[in-house]
Amino acid sequence: MTEIRAYRPSDRAAVAAICTRTGDSGADATGQFSTDDLLPDIYALPYVEHEPELALLVDAGAGPIGYILGTADTTSFDRWFVERWWPTVERKYEAAAASGAASEGERGIVRSATDRGGLAPELLAQYPAHLHIDLLPETQGMGVGRRLIDTFCELLAERGVPGVHLGVGVANTGAQQFYQRTGFIRVDGDPGAHWYAKAL
């Protein structure tokens, strides 16, 4: 029996592992970079550090098998990420780049970490929240993705947030179809990703 529950500090390592195991457009990214910390340091752990109250996990009884993470205020989060979070982890990626251990793909991801692109300002005002959802393969067919989205959006609506957005890799057509089925519409944003938004 799966449940959706609130994040606990003891879940931190599980969240990082799920992020890595789904980091290649839903497939396992383990071993693709100089350290498996890379994707969690950008796309998962900052969220549970900054707004743990918006982190929800899918638990099948033996530990987390998926999550949804995000922020109610992208502008505020991005400022905190650049000023407070990234300086605590960036040295390991500078060292990897200097030693030649970092691939071109890794260097691109590291560069993008502090280039907090996304929606145009007028769209960001309509959809100020954003989210990341990652589910291990064993969650498929359970309907938990839709339940996570609905529960997360309820939390945002209770805070008076008018809308939420997310970016999807251009090649990840399965995720794009999923978001459209859960009420997201395609909107304009920085190239390199497809952007979707939902009014709350």
Salt bridges, closest charged atoms under 4 A:
ASP11 OD2 - ARG5 NH1 2.82
ASP37 OD2 - LYS92 NZ 3.15
ASP41 OD2 - LYS92 NZ 3.03
GLU49 OE1 - ARG12 NH1 3.31
GLU51 OE1 - HIS50 ND1 3.16
GLU51 OE2 - ARG159 NH1 3.68
GLU53 OE2 - ARG159 NH2 2.98
ASP59 OD2 - ARG5 NE 3.02
ASP78 OD1 - ARG116 NE 3.11
GLU104 OE1 - ARG107 NH2 2.84
GLU104 OE2 - ARG111 NH2 3.15
